Amino acid sequence: RLSNAAATRLLEQTSAGCAVWNFYGSTETENLFFKVPRDLGSWRWGGTAVPAGCPQPHVRVFILDHGQHQSSEGEICFGGVMTHGYHRQPGLTRERLVDHPSLGQLYRTGDLG
């Protein structure tokens, strides 16, 4: 999470030609990105943190509730171009990479959104 205050400090300490990007993803992935506008103070999105951003072109993002249905609140899951699993850790692969009946293979981040 990149707070508005931290983003503002970063922008103040960089030259006009530099950009600040917010990337979101689990330890295994960086799937979302957002370029922080230089005029952060005039750009309002109603929160205290910079948005996580938009999915990279090869990624789909889903929020699933406890019943694995798409929802506005729940666990953040990624689909699209995915790994085949964790090296020599089949238990972790089964836990994090699930085959959803309608969305295909998803990576479960464990993060809530």
Backbone as JSON Lines, residues from 0, in Angstrom:
{"i":0,"aa":"R","n":[0.85,-1.17,0.0],"ca":[0.0,0.0,0.0],"c":[0.89,1.23,0.0]}
{"i":1,"aa":"L","n":[0.67,2.1,-0.95],"ca":[1.41,3.36,-1.06],"c":[0.47,4.48,-0.65]}
{"i":2,"aa":"S","n":[0.76,5.11,0.49],"ca":[-0.11,6.18,0.97],"c":[0.04,7.42,0.11]}
{"i":3,"aa":"N","n":[-0.98,8.27,0.14],"ca":[-0.92,9.53,-0.58],"c":[0.25,10.37,-0.07]}
{"i":4,"aa":"A","n":[0.47,10.37,1.24],"ca":[1.55,11.17,1.82],"c":[2.92,10.68,1.33]}
{"i":5,"aa":"A","n":[3.11,9.38,1.29],"ca":[4.4,8.84,0.82],"c":[4.6,9.14,-0.67]}
{"i":6,"aa":"A","n":[3.54,9.02,-1.45],"ca":[3.64,9.32,-2.88],"c":[3.97,10.79,-3.1]}
{"i":7,"aa":"T","n":[3.36,11.66,-2.32],"ca":[3.64,13.1,-2.43],"c":[5.1,13.39,-2.1]}
{"i":8,"aa":"R","n":[5.62,12.79,-1.02],"ca":[7.04,12.98,-0.65],"c":[7.96,12.49,-1.77]}
{"i":9,"aa":"L","n":[7.66,11.34,-2.34],"ca":[8.48,10.81,-3.44],"c":[8.47,11.76,-4.63]}
{"i":10,"aa":"L","n":[7.3,12.28,-4.98],"ca":[7.2,13.18,-6.11],"c":[7.95,14.48,-5.86]}
{"i":11,"aa":"E","n":[7.93,14.96,-4.62],"ca":[8.64,16.2,-4.28],"c":[10.15,16.01,-4.35]}
{"i":12,"aa":"Q","n":[10.62,14.8,-4.16],"ca":[12.06,14.53,-4.13],"c":[12.62,14.1,-5.49]}
{"i":13,"aa":"T","n":[11.79,14.03,-6.5],"ca":[12.25,13.6,-7.82],"c":[12.13,14.73,-8.82]}
{"i":14,"aa":"S","n":[12.91,14.65,-9.88],"ca":[12.85,15.67,-10.92],"c":[11.59,15.48,-11.76]}
{"i":15,"aa":"A","n":[11.25,16.49,-12.52],"ca":[10.03,16.47,-13.32],"c":[10.02,15.33,-14.33]}
{"i":16,"aa":"G","n":[11.19,14.86,-14.76],"ca":[11.25,13.78,-15.73],"c":[11.07,12.4,-15.14]}
{"i":17,"aa":"C","n":[11.0,12.31,-13.82],"ca":[10.85,11.01,-13.15],"c":[9.39,10.72,-12.87]}
{"i":18,"aa":"A","n":[9.07,9.45,-12.78],"ca":[7.7,9.03,-12.48],"c":[7.7,8.12,-11.27]}
{"i":19,"aa":"V","n":[6.59,8.1,-10.55],"ca":[6.39,7.18,-9.43],"c":[5.27,6.23,-9.85]}
{"i":20,"aa":"W","n":[5.56,4.94,-9.75],"ca":[4.59,3.91,-10.11],"c":[4.25,3.09,-8.87]}
{"i":21,"aa":"N","n":[2.99,2.74,-8.72],"ca":[2.55,1.85,-7.66],"c":[2.26,0.5,-8.29]}
{"i":22,"aa":"F","n":[2.94,-0.53,-7.82],"ca":[2.7,-1.89,-8.31],"c":[2.06,-2.7,-7.2]}
{"i":23,"aa":"Y","n":[1.08,-3.5,-7.55],"ca":[0.46,-4.39,-6.58],"c":[0.56,-5.81,-7.1]}
{"i":24,"aa":"G","n":[0.84,-6.69,-6.23],"ca":[0.84,-8.11,-6.53],"c":[1.35,-8.86,-5.32]}
{"i":25,"aa":"S","n":[1.14,-10.11,-5.32],"ca":[1.66,-10.93,-4.24],"c":[3.17,-11.02,-4.38]}
{"i":26,"aa":"T","n":[3.82,-11.71,-3.47],"ca":[5.26,-11.91,-3.56],"c":[5.62,-12.55,-4.89]}
{"i":27,"aa":"E","n":[4.77,-13.42,-5.38],"ca":[5.04,-14.15,-6.61],"c":[4.76,-13.33,-7.87]}
{"i":28,"aa":"T","n":[3.98,-12.27,-7.76],"ca":[3.55,-11.56,-8.96],"c":[3.54,-10.04,-8.75]}
{"i":29,"aa":"E","n":[3.58,-9.3,-9.8],"ca":[3.26,-7.87,-9.81],"c":[2.3,-7.69,-10.96]}
{"i":30,"aa":"N","n":[1.03,-7.7,-10.66],"ca":[0.02,-7.78,-11.69],"c":[-0.73,-6.5,-12.0]}
{"i":31,"aa":"L","n":[-0.69,-5.53,-11.09],"ca":[-1.4,-4.29,-11.29],"c":[-0.41,-3.14,-11.22]}
{"i":32,"aa":"F","n":[-0.69,-2.07,-11.94],"ca":[0.2,-0.92,-11.89],"c":[-0.58,0.37,-12.04]}
{"i":33,"aa":"F","n":[-0.04,1.44,-11.46],"ca":[-0.66,2.76,-11.51],"c":[0.42,3.81,-11.51]}
{"i":34,"aa":"K","n":[0.41,4.68,-12.5],"ca":[1.36,5.79,-12.55],"c":[0.78,6.95,-11.76]}
{"i":35,"aa":"V","n":[1.48,7.34,-10.71],"ca":[1.01,8.41,-9.83],"c":[1.17,9.75,-10.56]}
{"i":36,"aa":"P","n":[0.1,10.54,-10.68],"ca":[0.22,11.82,-11.37],"c":[1.11,12.79,-10.59]}
{"i":37,"aa":"R","n":[1.87,13.59,-11.31],"ca":[2.77,14.55,-10.65],"c":[1.99,15.55,-9.82]}
{"i":38,"aa":"D","n":[0.81,15.92,-10.26],"ca":[-0.03,16.86,-9.53],"c":[-1.01,16.08,-8.66]}
{"i":39,"aa":"L","n":[-0.46,15.3,-7.75],"ca":[-1.25,14.39,-6.92],"c":[-2.32,15.12,-6.13]}
{"i":40,"aa":"G","n":[-2.02,16.32,-5.66],"ca":[-2.96,17.05,-4.82],"c":[-4.25,17.4,-5.52]}
{"i":41,"aa":"S","n":[-4.23,17.58,-6.84],"ca":[-5.45,17.95,-7.56],"c":[-6.19,16.73,-8.1]}
{"i":42,"aa":"W","n":[-5.6,15.56,-7.99],"ca":[-6.23,14.36,-8.51],"c":[-6.87,13.61,-7.35]}
{"i":43,"aa":"R","n":[-8.15,13.49,-7.34],"ca":[-8.89,12.91,-6.2],"c":[-9.48,11.56,-6.55]}
{"i":44,"aa":"W","n":[-9.26,10.59,-5.69],"ca":[-9.92,9.3,-5.86],"c":[-10.61,8.87,-4.57]}
{"i":45,"aa":"G","n":[-10.6,9.75,-3.57],"ca":[-11.4,9.53,-2.37],"c":[-10.82,8.6,-1.34]}
{"i":46,"aa":"G","n":[-9.55,8.27,-1.41],"ca":[-8.97,7.38,-0.41],"c":[-7.7,7.97,0.16]}
{"i":47,"aa":"T","n":[-7.1,7.24,1.09],"ca":[-5.86,7.68,1.71],"c":[-4.64,7.01,1.09]}
{"i":48,"aa":"A","n":[-4.88,6.11,0.15],"ca":[-3.78,5.4,-0.51],"c":[-3.94,5.53,-2.02]}
{"i":49,"aa":"V","n":[-2.8,5.46,-2.69],"ca":[-2.79,5.48,-4.16],"c":[-3.47,4.2,-4.64]}
{"i":50,"aa":"P","n":[-4.29,4.27,-5.69],"ca":[-4.95,3.05,-6.2],"c":[-3.93,1.97,-6.58]}
{"i":51,"aa":"A","n":[-4.36,0.73,-6.46],"ca":[-3.5,-0.39,-6.86],"c":[-3.26,-0.36,-8.35]}
{"i":52,"aa":"G","n":[-4.24,0.09,-9.12],"ca":[-4.03,0.27,-10.55],"c":[-4.81,-0.67,-11.43]}
{"i":53,"aa":"C","n":[-4.35,-0.76,-12.66],"ca":[-4.99,-1.56,-13.7],"c":[-4.19,-2.83,-13.94]}
{"i":54,"aa":"P","n":[-4.85,-3.9,-14.36],"ca":[-4.12,-5.13,-14.65],"c":[-3.18,-4.96,-15.84]}
{"i":55,"aa":"Q","n":[-2.05,-5.65,-15.78],"ca":[-1.18,-5.72,-16.93],"c":[-1.91,-6.49,-18.02]}
{"i":56,"aa":"P","n":[-1.52,-6.32,-19.29],"ca":[-2.28,-6.9,-20.41],"c":[-2.5,-8.41,-20.32]}
{"i":57,"aa":"H","n":[-1.62,-9.16,-19.69],"ca":[-1.74,-10.61,-19.64],"c":[-2.5,-11.11,-18.42]}
{"i":58,"aa":"V","n":[-3.1,-10.2,-17.64],"ca":[-3.68,-10.55,-16.35],"c":[-5.16,-10.18,-16.31]}
{"i":59,"aa":"R","n":[-5.94,-11.04,-15.65],"ca":[-7.33,-10.75,-15.31],"c":[-7.43,-10.73,-13.79]}
{"i":60,"aa":"V","n":[-8.25,-9.85,-13.24],"ca":[-8.39,-9.73,-11.8],"c":[-9.84,-10.03,-11.42]}
{"i":61,"aa":"F","n":[-10.0,-10.84,-10.38],"ca":[-11.32,-11.19,-9.88],"c":[-11.34,-11.03,-8.37]}
{"i":62,"aa":"I","n":[-12.47,-10.61,-7.84],"ca":[-12.72,-10.6,-6.4],"c":[-13.75,-11.69,-6.16]}
{"i":63,"aa":"L","n":[-13.38,-12.67,-5.31],"ca":[-14.27,-13.8,-5.06],"c":[-14.66,-13.85,-3.59]}
{"i":64,"aa":"D","n":[-15.93,-14.13,-3.34],"ca":[-16.4,-14.29,-1.97],"c":[-16.05,-15.7,-1.48]}
{"i":65,"aa":"H","n":[-16.48,-16.04,-0.27],"ca":[-16.14,-17.34,0.32],"c":[-16.69,-18.52,-0.49]}
{"i":66,"aa":"G","n":[-17.77,-18.28,-1.24],"ca":[-18.34,-19.33,-2.07],"c":[-17.72,-19.39,-3.46]}
{"i":67,"aa":"Q","n":[-16.64,-18.61,-3.67],"ca":[-15.94,-18.55,-4.96],"c":[-16.78,-17.92,-6.07]}
{"i":68,"aa":"H","n":[-17.73,-17.05,-5.68],"ca":[-18.52,-16.29,-6.65],"c":[-17.92,-14.89,-6.78]}
{"i":69,"aa":"Q","n":[-17.99,-14.31,-7.99],"ca":[-17.5,-12.94,-8.17],"c":[-18.31,-11.99,-7.3]}
{"i":70,"aa":"S","n":[-17.61,-11.04,-6.69],"ca":[-18.23,-10.16,-5.71],"c":[-17.53,-8.81,-5.72]}
{"i":71,"aa":"S","n":[-18.1,-7.84,-5.01],"ca":[-17.45,-6.53,-4.87],"c":[-16.49,-6.52,-3.68]}
{"i":72,"aa":"E","n":[-16.57,-7.52,-2.81],"ca":[-15.66,-7.65,-1.68],"c":[-15.29,-9.12,-1.52]}
{"i":73,"aa":"G","n":[-14.01,-9.37,-1.24],"ca":[-13.57,-10.74,-1.03],"c":[-12.09,-10.88,-1.33]}
{"i":74,"aa":"E","n":[-11.68,-12.1,-1.66],"ca":[-10.27,-12.37,-1.93],"c":[-9.89,-11.94,-3.35]}
{"i":75,"aa":"I","n":[-8.74,-11.28,-3.48],"ca":[-8.22,-10.87,-4.79],"c":[-7.58,-12.1,-5.43]}
{"i":76,"aa":"C","n":[-8.01,-12.4,-6.66],"ca":[-7.48,-13.53,-7.41],"c":[-7.07,-13.06,-8.8]}
{"i":77,"aa":"F","n":[-6.0,-13.66,-9.31],"ca":[-5.51,-13.32,-10.64],"c":[-5.69,-14.5,-11.58]}
{"i":78,"aa":"G","n":[-6.04,-14.19,-12.82],"ca":[-6.12,-15.19,-13.88],"c":[-5.32,-14.71,-15.07]}
{"i":79,"aa":"G","n":[-5.31,-15.49,-16.12],"ca":[-4.55,-15.14,-17.31],"c":[-3.3,-15.99,-17.41]}
{"i":80,"aa":"V","n":[-2.21,-15.4,-17.88],"ca":[-0.95,-16.14,-18.0],"c":[-0.46,-16.43,-16.58]}
{"i":81,"aa":"M","n":[-0.4,-17.7,-16.24],"ca":[-0.09,-18.08,-14.87],"c":[1.06,-19.08,-14.83]}
{"i":82,"aa":"T","n":[1.62,-19.21,-13.68],"ca":[2.66,-20.2,-13.44],"c":[2.05,-21.59,-13.42]}
{"i":83,"aa":"H","n":[2.88,-22.59,-13.52],"ca":[2.4,-23.97,-13.41],"c":[2.49,-24.47,-11.98]}
{"i":84,"aa":"G","n":[3.04,-23.66,-11.09],"ca":[3.1,-24.05,-9.7],"c":[4.41,-23.71,-9.03]}
{"i":85,"aa":"Y","n":[4.47,-24.05,-7.77],"ca":[5.67,-23.81,-6.96],"c":[6.63,-24.98,-7.12]}
{"i":86,"aa":"H","n":[7.89,-24.67,-7.27],"ca":[8.93,-25.69,-7.45],"c":[9.0,-26.61,-6.23]}
{"i":87,"aa":"R","n":[8.72,-27.87,-6.45],"ca":[8.8,-28.92,-5.42],"c":[7.93,-28.64,-4.2]}
{"i":88,"aa":"Q","n":[6.82,-27.91,-4.4],"ca":[5.89,-27.63,-3.3],"c":[4.45,-27.86,-3.78]}
{"i":89,"aa":"P","n":[4.09,-29.13,-4.03],"ca":[2.76,-29.41,-4.57],"c":[1.63,-28.97,-3.65]}
{"i":90,"aa":"G","n":[1.83,-29.01,-2.34],"ca":[0.78,-28.59,-1.4],"c":[0.48,-27.11,-1.54]}
{"i":91,"aa":"L","n":[1.51,-26.3,-1.65],"ca":[1.32,-24.86,-1.83],"c":[0.7,-24.56,-3.2]}
{"i":92,"aa":"T","n":[1.1,-25.32,-4.21],"ca":[0.51,-25.15,-5.54],"c":[-0.99,-25.43,-5.49]}
{"i":93,"aa":"R","n":[-1.41,-26.51,-4.82],"ca":[-2.83,-26.84,-4.71],"c":[-3.6,-25.77,-3.94]}
{"i":94,"aa":"E","n":[-2.95,-25.18,-2.94],"ca":[-3.61,-24.16,-2.12],"c":[-3.81,-22.85,-2.88]}
{"i":95,"aa":"R","n":[-2.82,-22.43,-3.63],"ca":[-2.83,-21.1,-4.26],"c":[-3.33,-21.09,-5.7]}
{"i":96,"aa":"L","n":[-3.11,-22.14,-6.45],"ca":[-3.57,-22.2,-7.84],"c":[-4.78,-23.12,-7.91]}
{"i":97,"aa":"V","n":[-5.93,-22.52,-8.17],"ca":[-7.17,-23.29,-8.17],"c":[-7.79,-23.25,-9.56]}
{"i":98,"aa":"D","n":[-8.5,-24.31,-9.9],"ca":[-9.25,-24.35,-11.15],"c":[-10.69,-23.94,-10.85]}
{"i":99,"aa":"H","n":[-11.03,-22.72,-11.22],"ca":[-12.39,-22.21,-11.0],"c":[-13.28,-22.74,-12.13]}
{"i":100,"aa":"P","n":[-14.5,-23.18,-11.83],"ca":[-15.34,-23.8,-12.85],"c":[-15.68,-22.89,-14.04]}
{"i":101,"aa":"S","n":[-15.76,-21.59,-13.85],"ca":[-16.11,-20.72,-14.97],"c":[-15.01,-19.71,-15.34]}
{"i":102,"aa":"L","n":[-14.06,-19.48,-14.44],"ca":[-13.02,-18.47,-14.7],"c":[-11.68,-19.08,-15.08]}
{"i":103,"aa":"G","n":[-11.54,-20.39,-15.01],"ca":[-10.29,-21.06,-15.34],"c":[-9.32,-21.05,-14.16]}
{"i":104,"aa":"Q","n":[-8.04,-21.22,-14.46],"ca":[-7.03,-21.28,-13.4],"c":[-6.84,-19.89,-12.78]}
{"i":105,"aa":"L","n":[-6.91,-19.83,-11.46],"ca":[-6.74,-18.59,-10.73],"c":[-5.65,-18.74,-9.68]}
{"i":106,"aa":"Y","n":[-4.95,-17.63,-9.44],"ca":[-3.99,-17.55,-8.34],"c":[-4.68,-16.83,-7.2]}
{"i":107,"aa":"R","n":[-4.78,-17.49,-6.04],"ca":[-5.39,-16.9,-4.86],"c":[-4.32,-16.17,-4.06]}
{"i":108,"aa":"T","n":[-4.46,-14.84,-3.93],"ca":[-3.44,-14.05,-3.24],"c":[-3.52,-14.14,-1.73]}
{"i":109,"aa":"G","n":[-4.72,-14.39,-1.21],"ca":[-4.92,-14.32,0.24],"c":[-5.21,-12.91,0.71]}
{"i":110,"aa":"D","n":[-5.1,-11.91,-0.19],"ca":[-5.4,-10.51,0.15],"c":[-6.88,-10.25,-0.07]}
{"i":111,"aa":"L","n":[-7.42,-9.33,0.73],"ca":[-8.82,-8.95,0.58],"c":[-8.94,-7.62,-0.13]}
{"i":112,"aa":"G","n":[-9.98,-7.52,-0.92],"ca":[-10.22,-6.26,-1.66],"c":[-11.68,-5.95,-1.72]}
